[in-house]
Amino acid sequence: MIRLSSVASFLVVAAAAVGVAWLWRPDWFTAKPTQKIASAPKTEYYCPMHPQQRSDKPANCPICGMKMVLMPKVPEAAKTVDAGSAEIFVSPERRQLIGVSSVLVEHRPLAREIRTAGKVAVDETRITHVHTKIAGFVEELFVDFIGKPVKHGEALFTIYSPELVATQEEYLLALRSSRALKDSSFGWVKGGSMNLLEAARRRLQLWDVSDEEIRELEATGKSKRAITVHSPATGVVTQRAAYHHGKYITPEMELYTIADLSTVWILGEVFETDLPFLRLGQQVHIELPFASGSRVLNGRVAFISPMLDPKTRSGQVRLDIPNPDQSLRPEMFVSFHARVSFGAPLAIPIDAVMDSGSAQYVFLDKGDGYYEPRMVKLGPEADGYYAVESGLKHGDRVVTSANFLLDSESRLKGAFSTMGTPKAKAEKQVHD
């Protein structure tokens, strides 16, 4: 019993000594914590045509035989997007599947072409209406059909008016009296006869009796039954009411309408979206679609209507066109177009723009699969491009295809929650 207890005691003392020696190792406080060695990124190859085909070494695609390419190294942090970041990441195989493509944002010349149909019309400022100053009867017609060209001073018809014949007789009587009393010793007698003669002459002139007819009346000494009415303008007869011999006419009747076609109007309807780009005096090209050789004329905008047609949402634009050969006829259809230049602003394709109704935005291609939604302010549209007023700079790249897929991806990952938010503010939101 004494021997067994002695052995047990020895073992206990020895174990205690070993434990104390281990606890007081000199390298305990100098040892560095064990560091986890990161494994090297795995090298992987894929087929651009069939991204699902992968290989850990260079090989050919078993489906199409194309040589596989090296998969780009994607940082671990890029596999998830922080809540405060406006960027999204799309893997290469997914970009290949959805067909993402982008273009460079750069300055380019932009010009908008406004094209519309027009109709030739009579210049309303060159229309003359023929009336008589007295009532009477048509005696003889010289211009007897619509469309006949007339010149200024050309005879239109003759009119018989009893009142006009009486005035001629009064004039002849005053003329004979003035000649008989021209040597009178009484001044008031001589002056009175001259006043009567001048009053009768003035009445004939007010009734549109020409000076030539008055001289003829003085030379013959006989009144004329019918007085000739002459054309007051050069042009084409477009309407007439003097039809036949014996027709009774009055001063309020419009006997002839004469239109001068040496200058005509071209009237066109321009949509309200194009009206802001037109201005008075702007040069316009007119095409005659039915003319041989596609004849083109040049004109300028003379009038822009201040009113819109509520049915067509368009405004009338008028051009003044010289027509010396009268090849442009009223009611003829033509087409005209004007080109409006916007210079060379910063521009992006129309396909790059996502329009939410209240705002417009694009997806900025930041490279290596990163995309960021960016609010933009757009200017006029022309030639398939939008002018950019703010939001982008020269050299940026914007996505032009698969925008809707990126849009849904960014909404799912919450990119829109910080779109347009300053970086510091976004970081503060994340930490909060």
C-alpha positions as CSV (number, residue, x, y, z in Angstrom):
1,M,0.0,0.0,0.0
2,I,2.9,2.3,0.9
3,R,4.5,1.5,-2.5
4,L,1.4,2.2,-4.6
5,S,0.7,5.5,-2.9
6,S,4.3,6.6,-3.5
7,V,4.0,5.8,-7.2
8,A,0.7,7.8,-7.5
9,S,2.2,10.8,-5.8
10,F,5.2,10.7,-8.2
11,L,3.0,10.7,-11.2
12,V,0.9,13.7,-9.9
13,V,4.0,15.7,-9.2
14,A,5.5,14.9,-12.6
15,A,2.3,15.9,-14.4
16,A,2.2,19.2,-12.5
17,A,5.8,20.0,-13.5
18,V,5.1,19.4,-17.2
19,G,2.0,21.6,-17.1
20,V,4.0,24.5,-15.5
21,A,6.8,24.1,-18.0
22,W,4.3,24.3,-21.0
23,L,2.5,27.3,-19.6
24,W,5.8,29.3,-19.4
25,R,6.9,28.7,-23.0
26,P,9.0,31.7,-24.1
27,D,7.2,32.0,-27.6
28,W,3.6,32.3,-26.2
29,F,3.3,36.1,-26.6
30,T,5.4,36.4,-29.7
31,A,3.4,34.0,-31.8
32,K,1.3,35.7,-34.5
33,P,-2.3,34.7,-35.0
34,T,-2.9,32.1,-37.7
35,Q,-3.9,33.8,-41.0
36,K,-6.2,32.3,-43.4
37,I,-4.5,31.9,-46.7
38,A,-6.9,32.9,-49.5
39,S,-7.1,30.4,-52.3
40,A,-6.0,31.5,-55.7
41,P,-8.9,32.3,-58.0
42,K,-10.0,29.5,-60.2
43,T,-9.1,29.7,-63.9
44,E,-12.1,28.9,-66.0
45,Y,-12.9,29.0,-69.7
46,Y,-16.3,29.4,-71.5
47,C,-17.8,29.5,-75.0
48,P,-19.0,32.9,-76.1
49,M,-21.7,31.3,-78.2
50,H,-22.8,28.8,-75.5
51,P,-21.9,30.4,-72.1
52,Q,-23.2,27.3,-70.2
53,Q,-20.2,25.3,-71.6
54,R,-17.3,25.7,-69.1
55,S,-13.9,24.2,-68.7
56,D,-11.0,24.5,-66.3
57,K,-8.4,24.4,-69.1
58,P,-8.2,25.6,-72.8
59,A,-10.6,23.5,-75.0
60,N,-13.1,23.7,-77.8
61,C,-16.8,24.0,-77.3
62,P,-18.4,20.5,-77.6
63,I,-21.5,22.1,-79.3
64,C,-20.1,24.5,-81.9
65,G,-16.4,23.7,-81.9
66,M,-15.5,27.3,-81.1
67,K,-12.3,27.9,-79.1
68,M,-13.2,28.7,-75.5
69,V,-12.0,32.0,-74.0
70,L,-10.8,32.9,-70.5
71,M,-13.5,34.0,-68.1
72,P,-12.8,37.5,-66.8
73,K,-11.8,37.6,-63.1
74,V,-14.8,39.1,-61.2
75,P,-14.0,40.5,-57.7
76,E,-15.8,38.9,-54.9
77,A,-17.3,42.2,-53.8
78,A,-18.8,42.7,-57.3
79,K,-21.1,39.6,-56.9
80,T,-23.4,41.6,-54.7
81,V,-24.4,45.2,-54.8
82,D,-24.6,47.3,-51.6
83,A,-27.8,49.0,-50.9
84,G,-26.2,52.4,-51.2
85,S,-24.7,51.8,-54.6
86,A,-26.4,52.8,-57.8
87,E,-24.4,50.4,-59.9
88,I,-25.4,46.9,-61.1
89,F,-23.2,44.1,-62.3
90,V,-24.0,41.8,-65.2
91,S,-21.8,38.7,-65.7
92,P,-20.2,38.2,-69.2
93,E,-22.4,35.2,-70.1
94,R,-25.5,37.1,-69.2
95,R,-24.5,40.1,-71.2
96,Q,-24.0,37.7,-74.1
97,L,-27.4,36.2,-73.7
98,I,-29.4,39.5,-73.4
99,G,-27.3,41.3,-76.1
100,V,-26.1,44.4,-74.2
101,S,-24.4,46.9,-76.4
102,S,-23.3,50.5,-75.9
103,V,-22.1,53.5,-77.9
104,L,-19.9,56.5,-77.2
105,V,-21.4,59.8,-76.2
106,E,-20.0,62.5,-78.5
107,H,-20.7,65.7,-80.3
108,R,-22.4,65.4,-83.7
109,P,-24.2,67.7,-86.1
110,L,-28.0,67.5,-85.7
111,A,-30.6,68.9,-88.1
112,R,-34.3,68.4,-88.1
113,E,-36.2,68.2,-91.3
114,I,-39.8,69.4,-91.3
115,R,-41.8,68.0,-94.2
116,T,-45.4,68.5,-95.0
117,A,-47.9,68.7,-97.8
118,G,-49.1,72.0,-99.1
119,K,-51.7,73.5,-101.4
120,V,-51.4,76.4,-103.8
121,A,-53.9,79.2,-103.1
122,V,-54.6,82.6,-104.5
123,D,-52.9,85.5,-102.8
124,E,-55.7,87.2,-100.9
125,T,-54.0,90.6,-101.1
126,R,-54.1,90.4,-104.9
127,I,-57.8,89.8,-105.4
128,T,-59.9,92.6,-106.9
129,H,-63.7,92.8,-106.8
130,V,-65.5,94.8,-109.5
131,H,-68.6,96.8,-108.6
132,T,-70.4,99.7,-110.3
133,K,-71.2,102.9,-108.6
134,I,-74.7,103.2,-110.2
135,A,-77.6,100.9,-111.0
136,G,-78.3,100.1,-114.6
137,F,-78.6,97.4,-117.2
138,V,-75.8,95.3,-118.9
139,E,-75.6,96.1,-122.6
140,E,-72.6,94.3,-124.0
141,L,-70.2,91.7,-122.5
142,F,-66.5,91.5,-123.4
143,V,-65.3,89.2,-120.7
144,D,-67.8,86.4,-120.7
145,F,-66.3,83.3,-119.0
146,I,-64.4,82.4,-115.8
147,G,-60.7,81.9,-116.2
148,K,-60.2,84.5,-118.9
149,P,-57.1,86.6,-118.3
150,V,-57.6,90.4,-118.3
151,K,-55.3,93.3,-118.2
152,H,-55.6,96.6,-116.3
153,G,-57.8,99.0,-118.3
154,E,-59.3,96.3,-120.5
155,A,-63.1,96.6,-121.2
156,L,-65.3,94.2,-119.2
157,F,-68.8,95.3,-120.2
158,T,-71.0,98.3,-120.9
159,I,-73.8,99.6,-118.7
160,Y,-76.9,101.7,-119.5
161,S,-78.0,103.8,-116.7
162,P,-80.7,106.5,-117.1
163,E,-79.1,108.5,-114.2
164,L,-75.8,108.4,-116.0
165,V,-77.3,109.6,-119.3
166,A,-78.9,112.5,-117.4
167,T,-75.6,113.5,-115.8
168,Q,-74.0,113.5,-119.3
169,E,-76.6,115.8,-120.5
170,E,-76.1,118.1,-117.6
171,Y,-72.4,118.1,-118.3
172,L,-72.9,119.1,-122.0
173,L,-75.3,121.8,-120.9
174,A,-72.8,123.2,-118.4
175,L,-70.1,123.0,-121.0
176,R,-72.1,125.0,-123.6
177,S,-72.9,127.6,-120.9
178,S,-69.3,128.0,-119.8
179,R,-68.3,128.5,-123.4
180,A,-71.0,131.1,-124.0
181,L,-70.2,133.1,-120.8
182,K,-66.5,132.9,-120.8
183,D,-66.3,136.5,-122.1
184,S,-69.0,137.9,-119.7
185,S,-68.2,141.1,-117.9
186,F,-69.8,139.8,-114.8
187,G,-67.4,137.7,-112.9
188,W,-69.9,135.9,-110.8
189,V,-71.8,134.8,-113.9
190,K,-68.6,133.4,-115.5
191,G,-67.5,131.7,-112.2
192,G,-71.0,130.1,-111.7
193,S,-70.9,128.5,-115.1
194,M,-67.5,127.1,-114.5
195,N,-68.6,125.7,-111.1
196,L,-71.5,123.9,-112.7
197,L,-69.2,122.4,-115.3
198,E,-66.7,121.2,-112.7
199,A,-69.5,119.7,-110.5
200,A,-70.9,117.7,-113.5
201,R,-67.4,116.5,-114.4
202,R,-66.7,115.5,-110.8
203,R,-69.9,113.4,-110.7
204,L,-69.0,111.5,-113.9
205,Q,-65.6,110.7,-112.5
206,L,-67.0,109.5,-109.2
207,W,-69.2,107.1,-111.3
208,D,-66.0,105.6,-112.8
209,V,-66.4,107.4,-116.2
210,S,-62.8,107.7,-117.5
211,D,-61.2,110.9,-118.6
212,E,-60.9,109.6,-122.1
213,E,-64.7,109.1,-122.3
214,I,-65.3,112.6,-120.9
215,R,-63.0,114.1,-123.6
216,E,-64.9,112.0,-126.2
217,L,-68.2,113.4,-124.7
218,E,-66.8,117.0,-125.1
219,A,-65.7,116.4,-128.6
220,T,-68.9,114.8,-129.9
221,G,-71.3,116.9,-127.9
222,K,-73.6,113.9,-127.6
223,S,-74.3,111.7,-124.6
224,K,-73.6,108.0,-124.8
225,R,-76.3,105.5,-124.1
226,A,-73.9,102.9,-122.5
227,I,-70.7,103.6,-120.6
228,T,-67.9,101.0,-120.7
229,V,-66.6,99.5,-117.4
230,H,-62.9,98.7,-117.5
231,S,-60.8,96.2,-115.4
232,P,-59.2,97.9,-112.4
233,A,-56.4,95.1,-112.2
234,T,-54.5,92.5,-114.2
235,G,-55.2,88.9,-113.5
236,V,-57.6,86.0,-114.1
237,V,-61.4,86.1,-113.7
238,T,-62.4,83.7,-111.0
239,Q,-66.0,84.7,-110.5
240,R,-68.6,86.8,-112.4
241,A,-72.2,87.8,-112.1
242,A,-72.5,89.9,-115.3
243,Y,-74.1,87.2,-117.5
244,H,-76.3,88.5,-120.3
245,H,-77.7,91.5,-122.1
246,G,-80.4,93.4,-120.1
247,K,-79.4,92.1,-116.7
248,Y,-80.2,94.7,-114.1
249,I,-77.2,95.3,-111.8
250,T,-76.9,97.4,-108.6
251,P,-73.8,98.8,-106.8
252,E,-73.8,96.0,-104.1
253,M,-73.5,93.3,-106.7
254,E,-70.0,91.7,-107.2
255,L,-69.9,91.5,-111.0
256,Y,-66.3,90.2,-111.4
257,T,-63.6,88.8,-109.2
258,I,-60.1,89.1,-110.6
259,A,-57.1,87.3,-109.1
260,D,-53.5,88.3,-109.8
261,L,-51.6,85.0,-110.0
262,S,-48.1,86.5,-110.6
263,T,-47.6,85.6,-106.9
264,V,-49.4,82.8,-105.1
265,W,-49.6,81.4,-101.6
266,I,-48.6,77.9,-100.6
267,L,-50.5,76.8,-97.4
268,G,-49.3,73.9,-95.3
269,E,-50.3,72.3,-92.0
270,V,-47.4,71.8,-89.6
271,F,-47.7,69.7,-86.5
272,E,-47.5,71.5,-83.2
273,T,-44.3,69.6,-82.3
274,D,-42.6,71.1,-85.3
275,L,-44.0,74.7,-85.1
276,P,-41.4,75.9,-82.5
277,F,-38.6,75.3,-85.0
278,L,-40.1,77.4,-87.8
279,R,-39.5,81.2,-88.0
280,L,-40.6,84.0,-90.3
281,G,-38.2,84.4,-93.3
282,Q,-36.9,80.9,-93.0
283,Q,-36.0,79.3,-96.4
284,V,-38.2,76.4,-97.5
285,H,-37.9,74.1,-100.5
286,I,-41.0,73.3,-102.5
287,E,-41.3,70.2,-104.6
288,L,-43.8,69.7,-107.4
289,P,-44.4,65.9,-107.4
290,F,-46.2,65.9,-110.8
291,A,-43.7,68.2,-112.6
292,S,-41.2,66.7,-115.0
293,G,-37.7,66.5,-113.6
294,S,-38.9,66.9,-110.0
295,R,-38.9,70.7,-110.2
296,V,-37.9,72.4,-106.9
297,L,-38.7,76.0,-106.0
298,N,-37.4,78.1,-103.1
299,G,-39.5,80.2,-100.9
300,R,-39.6,81.8,-97.5
301,V,-42.0,81.5,-94.6
302,A,-44.3,84.6,-94.7
303,F,-46.8,83.8,-92.0
304,I,-47.3,81.3,-89.1
305,S,-50.8,81.1,-87.8
306,P,-51.2,82.0,-84.1
307,M,-54.1,79.4,-83.9
308,L,-54.1,75.6,-83.9
309,D,-56.6,73.3,-85.5
310,P,-58.0,71.4,-82.5
311,K,-58.8,68.4,-84.7
312,T,-55.4,67.9,-86.4
313,R,-53.3,69.6,-83.7
314,S,-51.5,71.5,-86.4
315,G,-50.9,75.2,-87.4
316,Q,-51.1,76.8,-90.8
317,V,-47.9,78.0,-92.4
318,R,-47.9,80.3,-95.5
319,L,-45.3,80.7,-98.1
320,D,-45.2,83.5,-100.7
321,I,-44.0,82.2,-104.1
322,P,-43.4,84.2,-107.3
323,N,-45.3,82.7,-110.2
324,P,-44.4,84.6,-113.3
325,D,-45.2,81.8,-115.7
326,Q,-48.4,80.8,-113.8
327,S,-47.3,77.2,-113.6
328,L,-48.5,77.1,-110.0
329,R,-52.3,76.9,-110.1
330,P,-54.7,77.3,-107.2
331,E,-55.7,74.1,-105.5
332,M,-52.5,72.3,-106.8
333,F,-50.9,70.0,-104.3
334,V,-47.1,70.4,-103.5
335,S,-44.8,69.3,-100.8
336,F,-42.4,71.5,-99.0
337,H,-39.7,70.9,-96.4
338,A,-37.4,73.0,-94.2
339,R,-34.2,71.9,-92.5
340,V,-33.5,73.3,-89.1
341,S,-29.9,73.0,-87.8
342,F,-29.1,72.6,-84.1
343,G,-25.3,72.8,-84.5
344,A,-23.2,70.0,-83.0
345,P,-24.4,69.3,-79.5
346,L,-23.7,66.3,-77.3
347,A,-26.0,63.6,-78.6
348,I,-27.1,60.1,-77.8
349,P,-29.3,57.6,-79.8
350,I,-33.0,57.5,-79.2
351,D,-32.7,53.8,-78.3
352,A,-30.6,54.7,-75.3
353,V,-33.2,56.8,-73.6
354,M,-35.7,55.3,-71.1
355,D,-38.7,57.6,-70.5
356,S,-40.7,57.2,-67.4
357,G,-43.1,60.1,-68.3
358,S,-41.8,62.5,-65.7
359,A,-38.1,61.9,-66.3
360,Q,-35.6,60.5,-68.8
361,Y,-32.7,58.3,-67.9
362,V,-30.0,56.2,-69.5
363,F,-27.8,53.3,-68.4
364,L,-24.1,54.4,-68.2
365,D,-21.7,51.6,-69.2
366,K,-18.8,51.9,-66.7
367,G,-16.9,48.9,-68.1
368,D,-16.2,45.4,-66.8
369,G,-20.0,44.6,-66.6
370,Y,-20.9,47.6,-64.4
371,Y,-23.9,49.7,-65.3
372,E,-25.4,52.8,-63.6
373,P,-28.8,54.5,-64.3
374,R,-28.3,58.2,-64.9
375,M,-30.8,61.0,-65.1
376,V,-30.4,63.2,-68.2
377,K,-32.0,66.4,-69.5
378,L,-32.7,66.1,-73.2
379,G,-32.9,68.7,-75.9
380,P,-34.5,68.5,-79.4
381,E,-34.6,65.2,-81.3
382,A,-33.3,64.9,-84.9
383,D,-31.9,62.2,-87.2
384,G,-32.5,59.5,-84.6
385,Y,-30.6,61.3,-81.8
386,Y,-31.4,63.4,-78.8
387,A,-29.4,66.4,-77.9
388,V,-28.1,66.1,-74.3
389,E,-28.3,69.3,-72.2
390,S,-27.1,67.8,-68.9
391,G,-26.3,64.5,-67.2
392,L,-23.6,63.2,-69.5
393,K,-20.2,64.2,-70.8
394,H,-18.2,63.6,-73.9
395,G,-16.6,60.2,-73.8
396,D,-19.2,58.4,-71.7
397,R,-20.8,55.2,-73.0
398,V,-24.5,54.5,-72.8
399,V,-26.4,51.3,-73.4
400,T,-28.5,51.2,-76.6
401,S,-29.9,47.6,-76.4
402,A,-31.4,45.4,-73.6
403,N,-32.2,48.6,-71.7
404,F,-35.5,47.1,-70.4
405,L,-33.7,44.1,-69.0
406,L,-31.2,46.3,-67.3
407,D,-34.0,48.5,-66.0
408,S,-35.7,45.5,-64.4
409,E,-32.4,44.3,-63.0
410,S,-31.6,47.6,-61.5
411,R,-35.1,47.9,-59.9
412,L,-34.7,44.4,-58.4
413,K,-31.4,45.3,-56.9
414,G,-32.5,48.7,-55.6
415,A,-30.3,50.8,-57.8
416,F,-33.0,53.3,-58.4
417,S,-33.3,54.1,-54.7
418,T,-30.0,56.1,-54.9
419,M,-30.0,57.2,-58.5
420,G,-28.9,60.8,-58.5
421,T,-28.0,60.7,-54.8
422,P,-24.5,62.1,-53.9
423,K,-22.1,59.4,-52.8
424,A,-21.6,60.8,-49.3
425,K,-25.4,60.9,-48.7
426,A,-25.7,57.3,-50.0
427,E,-23.0,56.1,-47.7
428,K,-24.7,57.8,-44.7
429,Q,-28.0,56.1,-45.6
430,V,-26.3,52.7,-45.6
431,H,-24.6,53.2,-42.2
432,D,-27.8,54.5,-40.7
